[in-house]
Amino acid sequence: MEILRILFIVSGALMALLGVPMAIGRVKPNVLYGFRVRATLDDPELWYPANRYAGRRLIEAGIVSTLAAVILAFLPDLSEDAYVWACTGVMLTALALVVVRSFRYLRRLRAARDG
């Protein structure tokens, strides 16, 4: 169980750390890292605000995932399987919310620019 706990805590922390350069606008348009969709890759004016937003959401998702991994580890009757499923569910849900919220924000950015 200790290895699983460390794995999920480190994964959540890594997710948060990966969001920091995006959130502070340090990631230039590229094909490997960032909120990389056609609209952001084609337009630097969209890239930076969209990536700052996505980076902040990624930091939040990482913090939530890390906290969940720590809190769930202290539940007395939680089996290893249940711990893995719960941590995985929290992490995947948090990441899905990052993606959905980032696309919604991008749509608002594009509407403000075009409207």
PAZA-955219 format. One record per residue (C-alpha): residue number from 1; x, y negated, z; residue in three letters. Coordinates in pm, whole numbers, plus 50000, padded with zeros to 5 digits. Layout:
// residues N
{rec NUM {X Y Z} "ALA"}
...
This chain:
// residues 115
{rec 1 {50000 50000 50000} "MET"}
{rec 2 {50291 49765 50072} "GLU"}
{rec 3 {50413 49779 49712} "ILE"}
{rec 4 {50063 49707 49582} "LEU"}
{rec 5 {50026 49412 49817} "ARG"}
{rec 6 {50359 49269 49704} "ILE"}
{rec 7 {50270 49328 49339} "LEU"}
{rec 8 {49940 49141 49362} "PHE"}
{rec 9 {50081 48858 49575} "ILE"}
{rec 10 {50374 48808 49337} "VAL"}
{rec 11 {50142 48826 49034} "SER"}
{rec 12 {49919 48554 49174} "GLY"}
{rec 13 {50217 48338 49268} "ALA"}
{rec 14 {50368 48385 48922} "LEU"}
{rec 15 {50039 48282 48763} "MET"}
{rec 16 {50040 47963 48970} "ALA"}
{rec 17 {50405 47892 48890} "LEU"}
{rec 18 {50343 47937 48517} "LEU"}
{rec 19 {50074 47672 48538} "GLY"}
{rec 20 {50304 47407 48687} "VAL"}
{rec 21 {50499 47309 48372} "PRO"}
{rec 22 {50172 47295 48181} "MET"}
{rec 23 {50001 47086 48447} "ALA"}
{rec 24 {50278 46826 48450} "ILE"}
{rec 25 {50297 46800 48070} "GLY"}
{rec 26 {50639 46964 48029} "ARG"}
{rec 27 {50534 47225 47773} "VAL"}
{rec 28 {50571 47103 47416} "LYS"}
{rec 29 {50359 47254 47138} "PRO"}
{rec 30 {50495 47601 47064} "ASN"}
{rec 31 {50376 47948 46967} "VAL"}
{rec 32 {50470 48129 47290} "LEU"}
{rec 33 {50351 47944 47600} "TYR"}
{rec 34 {50059 47723 47686} "GLY"}
{rec 35 {49695 47684 47589} "PHE"}
{rec 36 {49767 47784 47232} "ARG"}
{rec 37 {49466 47765 47006} "VAL"}
{rec 38 {49441 47627 46653} "ARG"}
{rec 39 {49311 47287 46771} "ALA"}
{rec 40 {49590 47230 47023} "THR"}
{rec 41 {49866 47362 46800} "LEU"}
{rec 42 {49752 47136 46514} "ASP"}
{rec 43 {49719 46819 46720} "ASP"}
{rec 44 {49968 46704 46987} "PRO"}
{rec 45 {49710 46453 47107} "GLU"}
{rec 46 {49497 46750 47210} "LEU"}
{rec 47 {49785 46975 47316} "TRP"}
{rec 48 {49902 46776 47616} "TYR"}
{rec 49 {49571 46698 47788} "PRO"}
{rec 50 {49433 47046 47717} "ALA"}
{rec 51 {49748 47208 47854} "ASN"}
{rec 52 {49751 46985 48162} "ARG"}
{rec 53 {49394 47088 48232} "TYR"}
{rec 54 {49459 47458 48165} "ALA"}
{rec 55 {49774 47443 48377} "GLY"}
{rec 56 {49584 47303 48675} "ARG"}
{rec 57 {49321 47573 48637} "ARG"}
{rec 58 {49596 47837 48612} "LEU"}
{rec 59 {49750 47711 48935} "ILE"}
{rec 60 {49409 47736 49103} "GLU"}
{rec 61 {49359 48088 48968} "ALA"}
{rec 62 {49701 48192 49095} "GLY"}
{rec 63 {49632 48054 49441} "ILE"}
{rec 64 {49293 48225 49458} "VAL"}
{rec 65 {49445 48555 49340} "SER"}
{rec 66 {49728 48533 49591} "THR"}
{rec 67 {49494 48449 49878} "LEU"}
{rec 68 {49263 48734 49780} "ALA"}
{rec 69 {49556 48977 49776} "ALA"}
{rec 70 {49665 48866 50123} "VAL"}
{rec 71 {49317 48860 50277} "ILE"}
{rec 72 {49209 49192 50127} "LEU"}
{rec 73 {49525 49358 50257} "ALA"}
{rec 74 {49411 49290 50613} "PHE"}
{rec 75 {49065 49443 50579} "LEU"}
{rec 76 {49083 49746 50806} "PRO"}
{rec 77 {48877 50006 50616} "ASP"}
{rec 78 {48971 49915 50259} "LEU"}
{rec 79 {49123 50204 50066} "SER"}
{rec 80 {49414 50158 49826} "GLU"}
{rec 81 {49185 50214 49528} "ASP"}
{rec 82 {48935 49958 49655} "ALA"}
{rec 83 {49218 49711 49718} "TYR"}
{rec 84 {49351 49752 49364} "VAL"}
{rec 85 {49005 49715 49208} "TRP"}
{rec 86 {48919 49413 49422} "ALA"}
{rec 87 {49249 49235 49351} "CYS"}
{rec 88 {49227 49316 48982} "THR"}
{rec 89 {48869 49193 48970} "GLY"}
{rec 90 {48955 48866 49141} "VAL"}
{rec 91 {49255 48809 48912} "MET"}
{rec 92 {49069 48890 48589} "LEU"}
{rec 93 {48770 48679 48691} "THR"}
{rec 94 {48996 48386 48779} "ALA"}
{rec 95 {49179 48416 48445} "LEU"}
{rec 96 {48851 48440 48254} "ALA"}
{rec 97 {48733 48122 48426} "LEU"}
{rec 98 {49058 47949 48327} "VAL"}
{rec 99 {48996 48038 47963} "VAL"}
{rec 100 {48627 47943 47961} "VAL"}
{rec 101 {48680 47616 48145} "ARG"}
{rec 102 {48978 47525 47924} "SER"}
{rec 103 {48777 47581 47606} "PHE"}
{rec 104 {48494 47369 47745} "ARG"}
{rec 105 {48741 47093 47829} "TYR"}
{rec 106 {48894 47116 47482} "LEU"}
{rec 107 {48548 47083 47328} "ARG"}
{rec 108 {48488 46767 47536} "ARG"}
{rec 109 {48827 46627 47432} "LEU"}
{rec 110 {48752 46686 47065} "ARG"}
{rec 111 {48403 46533 47098} "ALA"}
{rec 112 {48544 46221 47269} "ALA"}
{rec 113 {48811 46186 46999} "ARG"}
{rec 114 {48575 46244 46707} "ASP"}
{rec 115 {48270 46069 46850} "GLY"}
